[in-house]
Amino acid sequence: MSTFKPAKPIKVGVVGATGAVGQRFIQQLEGHPWFELTAIGGSERTQGKKYGSVGGWRLSANVPEYVRNMTLVEGLPGKNWDCDVIFSSLPSDIAGDIEERFAAAGYKVFSNARNHRNDPDVPLMIPEVNPEHSAILPYQQRNRGWDKGFIVTNPNCTTIHLVLALKPLQDAFGLKKVLVTSLQSLSGAGYPGVPSLDIIDNVVPFIDGEEAKVETEPLKLLGLLTDEATKFQNADFLISATCTRVAVREAHTESVSLELGRKVGIDEVAAALQEFQAEPQRLGLPSAPAHPVLLRAEPDRPQPFLDREGDGAMATTVGRLRPCQILDYKFVLVGHNTIRGAAAASILNAELLVAQGYIGK
């Protein structure tokens, strides 16, 4: 494992720090060995207040001590943002323009919002899947007239765990068709999320915009960056998704059936999943799980309650691997949606870009 680390702590800020994902950023950055949180931004209602006095903290009994007395500043670039990196957990209705303004002002922006995921010059990244896609950043800067800043996005939370399971299979055997049905937790809808009378004793068979993300984002993630590092070429397999909301607090479950590029035995499929490691593991990135995919053999696993914390909530747990009578194989996966599926995904992307030399030179 690499012993790489930056020469000094890298200053980071969180914009949208009081929301559900913003709180996860605060939690995940506490005691981080590479990053020092030096600025936090909130809404007009919270600007000028101490983070600990705002209220609404929902991850544990207490706001982390290290951030309790930090003052929330305006969520726009300016002198109050004494940092190099911006983690954005802004809602999509305002994220696009604000993230561009931060990047134009020279900040390295890591976005959890959907706004720039499909931009042709913005990398959509999972470090275990497509670390080479960061090579488009110099073109992004030239294309947009940005000197030092850039934008990197992480995918939708459902997509992240799906693609972590698909990547080792694509590498080993190729992919032709993927059919996925998600059972997504309530925390994926933010807070307060779905009203209790809509979700108790119920499954909601529609999440606005979700299926389109799950059907398109994996193709960019598992696709190629052209030799000149100026354009992405999507992967050429097919995905069909059905996305539902269920009465689970944390972690998404996905039922996946797939056709591989060639016929292989189930033991080969299991080995590809179990043995999968990638660039974050080779680099020893602080947030990287030792094993991105955990394969369970029990007939009744994975389950959200039991398996969402796998490898620090950074791994995707796969189980019920078995033949499919229509395609080739099918399995069930579980992954934490607000840690690996959101805040920690951005943090891991930033760690990768530090190791690649895009940050903290």
C-alpha positions in Angstrom: 0.0 0.0 0.0 1.3 3.5 -0.9 2.4 5.8 1.9 1.6 8.9 -0.2 0.2 11.9 1.6 0.2 15.7 1.0 3.1 17.7 2.4 0.6 19.7 4.5 -3.1 19.7 5.3 -5.3 20.9 2.4 -7.9 23.4 3.4 -11.5 22.5 2.4 -14.9 24.1 2.7 -18.4 22.7 2.6 -21.2 24.7 0.9 -24.7 23.6 1.9 -23.3 22.5 5.3 -26.5 22.3 7.2 -28.5 20.0 5.0 -28.6 16.2 5.2 -25.6 15.6 2.9 -23.8 18.6 4.3 -23.9 17.0 7.7 -22.4 13.9 6.3 -19.5 15.9 4.9 -19.0 17.4 8.4 -19.0 14.0 9.9 -16.7 12.4 7.4 -14.2 15.2 7.5 -13.7 15.1 11.2 -10.1 14.0 11.9 -9.4 13.5 8.2 -5.6 13.0 7.7 -5.3 15.1 4.6 -8.1 17.7 4.7 -8.7 20.5 7.2 -12.2 22.0 7.2 -11.8 25.8 7.3 -15.0 27.2 5.9 -18.7 26.3 5.9 -21.6 27.9 4.0 -25.3 28.0 4.7 -28.5 29.6 3.7 -29.4 33.2 4.4 -31.2 32.0 7.5 -28.0 30.5 9.0 -25.3 32.9 7.8 -23.4 34.5 10.6 -24.5 31.9 13.1 -22.3 29.3 14.9 -22.8 25.9 13.4 -23.7 24.4 16.8 -26.5 26.9 17.3 -28.3 26.3 14.0 -30.0 23.1 15.1 -31.3 20.2 13.0 -28.3 18.0 13.5 -29.6 14.4 12.9 -26.6 12.1 12.7 -25.8 11.6 16.4 -26.5 13.1 19.8 -24.2 16.1 19.3 -22.7 18.3 16.6 -19.0 17.4 16.3 -16.9 19.5 18.6 -14.4 20.6 15.9 -17.1 22.4 13.9 -19.4 23.6 16.7 -18.0 27.2 16.9 -17.4 27.7 13.3 -19.4 30.5 11.7 -21.5 29.9 8.6 -20.7 32.2 5.8 -22.4 33.2 2.6 -22.5 30.3 0.2 -20.7 32.2 -2.6 -17.0 32.6 -3.4 -15.3 35.4 -1.5 -12.8 36.3 1.2 -14.6 34.1 3.7 -13.7 31.0 1.8 -10.1 30.4 3.0 -9.7 27.0 1.3 -8.6 25.3 -1.9 -11.3 22.7 -2.2 -15.1 23.1 -2.1 -17.4 20.2 -1.3 -20.9 21.0 -2.6 -24.0 19.5 -1.1 -26.2 22.2 -2.6 -29.7 21.3 -3.8 -29.9 21.0 -7.6 -32.1 24.0 -8.0 -29.2 26.3 -7.1 -26.1 24.1 -7.4 -25.2 24.5 -11.0 -24.5 28.3 -11.2 -22.9 28.5 -7.7 -20.5 25.6 -8.4 -19.5 27.3 -11.7 -18.8 30.5 -9.8 -16.6 28.8 -7.3 -14.7 27.0 -10.1 -14.3 30.3 -12.0 -12.9 31.8 -8.8 -10.2 29.2 -8.7 -11.6 26.6 -6.3 -11.5 22.9 -6.9 -15.2 21.9 -6.7 -16.4 18.4 -5.9 -20.2 18.3 -6.4 -22.8 15.9 -5.2 -25.5 17.5 -7.2 -26.8 16.3 -10.6 -26.4 19.6 -12.5 -23.0 19.0 -14.1 -22.9 15.2 -14.2 -23.7 15.0 -17.9 -21.6 18.0 -19.0 -19.3 16.8 -21.8 -16.2 18.3 -20.2 -16.9 17.4 -16.5 -15.7 14.0 -15.2 -18.3 11.9 -13.4 -16.2 9.8 -11.2 -15.9 6.8 -9.0 -12.2 6.3 -8.1 -12.3 2.5 -8.4 -14.1 2.7 -11.7 -12.7 5.5 -13.9 -9.8 7.4 -12.2 -8.4 8.2 -15.7 -11.3 10.4 -16.5 -9.7 13.2 -14.4 -7.4 13.7 -17.4 -10.1 15.9 -19.0 -9.7 18.6 -16.4 -7.1 20.6 -18.3 -9.5 20.7 -21.3 -12.3 21.7 -19.0 -10.3 24.6 -17.7 -9.3 25.7 -21.3 -12.8 25.2 -22.5 -14.4 27.4 -19.8 -11.6 29.9 -19.3 -10.9 28.8 -15.8 -7.3 29.3 -14.5 -7.0 27.0 -11.4 -10.5 25.9 -10.7 -12.5 22.9 -11.9 -15.6 20.8 -11.3 -15.7 17.0 -10.6 -18.9 15.2 -9.9 -19.9 12.0 -8.2 -22.8 10.0 -9.4 -26.3 9.4 -8.1 -26.2 7.3 -4.9 -28.0 4.4 -6.6 -25.6 4.5 -9.5 -22.5 4.4 -7.3 -23.3 1.0 -5.7 -24.6 -0.5 -9.0 -21.5 0.5 -10.9 -19.1 -0.7 -8.1 -20.7 -4.2 -8.6 -20.7 -3.9 -12.4 -17.1 -2.7 -12.9 -15.3 -6.0 -12.0 -17.7 -7.9 -14.3 -17.3 -5.5 -17.2 -13.5 -5.7 -16.8 -13.5 -9.5 -16.7 -16.3 -10.5 -19.0 -17.9 -7.5 -20.7 -21.5 -6.4 -20.3 -24.4 -6.6 -22.7 -27.6 -6.0 -20.7 -28.4 -4.9 -17.1 -31.8 -4.9 -15.5 -32.0 -3.2 -12.1 -34.8 -2.6 -9.6 -34.0 -0.3 -6.6 -35.5 -0.2 -3.2 -34.3 3.1 -2.0 -34.2 4.4 1.5 -35.9 7.4 2.9 -32.7 9.4 3.6 -32.2 9.5 -0.2 -35.1 12.0 -0.3 -33.4 14.4 2.1 -35.0 15.7 5.3 -37.9 15.6 6.1 -38.2 13.4 3.0 -41.3 11.3 2.3 -44.3 12.0 4.6 -44.9 9.1 7.0 -48.5 8.5 5.8 -47.2 8.0 2.3 -44.5 5.5 3.1 -45.7 3.4 6.1 -47.4 0.2 4.9 -46.4 1.2 1.4 -43.9 1.2 -1.5 -43.7 4.2 -3.7 -43.0 3.0 -7.3 -41.7 6.3 -8.6 -38.8 8.7 -7.8 -38.7 11.7 -10.0 -35.7 11.7 -12.4 -34.1 8.7 -10.7 -34.5 6.1 -13.4 -33.0 8.4 -16.0 -29.9 8.8 -13.9 -29.5 5.1 -13.2 -29.9 4.3 -17.0 -27.4 6.9 -18.2 -24.8 7.7 -15.6 -23.2 4.1 -15.6 -22.6 4.4 -19.3 -20.4 7.5 -18.8 -18.7 6.0 -15.8 -17.9 2.7 -17.5 -17.0 4.4 -20.8 -13.8 5.7 -22.2 -12.0 9.1 -22.3 -10.6 9.7 -25.9 -6.9 9.7 -26.5 -6.8 13.5 -26.7 -8.6 13.7 -23.3 -11.3 16.0 -24.6 -14.3 13.8 -24.9 -16.0 10.9 -23.2 -17.3 7.8 -25.1 -20.1 6.0 -23.4 -20.1 2.3 -22.8 -22.3 0.4 -25.2 -24.4 -2.0 -23.0 -28.1 -1.5 -22.2 -29.6 -0.6 -18.8 -33.3 -0.8 -17.8 -34.1 0.6 -14.3 -37.1 0.7 -12.0 -36.6 2.8 -8.9 -38.8 2.7 -5.8 -38.9 4.2 -2.3 -39.3 1.9 0.7 -39.5 2.4 4.5 -35.8 2.0 5.3 -33.9 4.8 6.9 -30.5 4.3 5.4 -29.0 2.2 2.5 -30.3 1.4 -0.9 -31.0 -2.2 -2.0 -30.9 -3.1 -5.7 -31.9 -6.3 -7.5 -29.7 -6.8 -10.5 -29.9 -9.2 -13.5 -27.4 -9.1 -16.2 -26.1 -10.6 -19.5 -22.3 -10.8 -19.7 -20.2 -10.4 -22.8 -19.3 -14.0 -22.8 -20.5 -17.2 -21.1 -18.7 -18.0 -17.8 -19.3 -20.1 -14.7 -20.7 -18.7 -11.5 -17.4 -19.3 -9.7 -15.7 -17.0 -12.1 -18.3 -14.3 -11.5 -17.9 -14.7 -7.7 -14.1 -14.5 -8.0 -14.3 -11.3 -10.1 -16.4 -9.6 -7.4 -14.4 -10.8 -4.4 -11.0 -10.0 -5.9 -11.8 -6.6 -7.2 -9.4 -3.8 -6.1 -8.5 -0.7 -8.0 -6.6 2.6 -7.9 -7.8 3.9 -4.5 -6.7 0.6 -2.8 -3.3 0.7 -4.6 -2.8 4.3 -3.5 -4.0 3.7 0.0 -6.4 6.6 -0.1 -7.7 7.4 3.4 -11.4 6.9 2.7 -10.9 3.9 0.4 -12.4 0.6 1.6 -10.0 -2.4 1.6 -12.5 -4.3 -0.5 -14.9 -2.1 -2.7 -17.2 -5.1 -3.1 -18.1 -7.6 -0.4 -19.6 -10.9 -1.5 -21.8 -12.7 1.0 -22.9 -16.4 0.7 -25.8 -16.5 3.1 -29.2 -16.9 1.3 -30.8 -14.0 3.2 -28.1 -11.4 2.8 -27.4 -8.6 2.1 -29.9 -6.6 4.2 -29.8 -2.8 4.7 -29.9 -3.0 8.5 -27.1 -5.6 8.7 -24.9 -4.6 5.7 -25.0 -0.9 5.2 -21.9 -0.3 7.3 -19.7 -2.6 5.3 -16.0 -1.5 5.4 -16.9 1.8 7.0 -20.0 2.2 4.9 -17.7 2.6 1.8 -18.2 -0.9 0.3 -21.0 -2.3 -1.8 -22.3 -5.6 -0.4 -23.4 -8.2 -3.0 -25.3 -11.4 -2.2 -27.8 -14.0 -3.6 -25.6 -14.5 -6.6 -27.3 -17.1 -8.8 -28.1 -18.0 -12.4 -30.8 -16.0 -14.2 -33.2 -17.9 -16.4 -33.6 -15.0 -18.8 -30.2 -13.3 -18.7 -27.0 -14.9 -17.3 -26.8 -14.1 -13.6 -28.6 -12.1 -10.9 -27.8 -10.8 -7.5 -28.9 -8.3 -4.7 -26.7 -5.5 -3.5 -26.8 -3.1 -0.6 -24.9 0.2 -0.2 -25.0 3.2 2.1 -26.6 6.0 0.2 -25.5 9.1 2.2 -21.9 8.0 3.0 -20.5 6.1 0.0 -23.4 7.2 -2.1 -23.0 10.9 -1.4 -20.5 12.8 0.9 -17.8 10.3 1.2 -17.9 9.7 -2.6 -16.9 13.4 -3.1 -14.2 13.1 -0.5 -12.7 10.0 -2.1 -12.7 11.8 -5.4 -10.8 14.7 -3.9 -8.3 12.3 -2.3 -7.7 10.7 -5.7 -7.1 14.1 -7.3 -4.6 15.0 -4.6 -2.7 11.7 -5.3 -2.9 12.5 -9.0 -1.4 15.9 -8.5 -4.4 18.1 -9.4 -4.7 19.5 -5.9 -2.0 20.7 -3.5 0.9 20.9 -5.9 
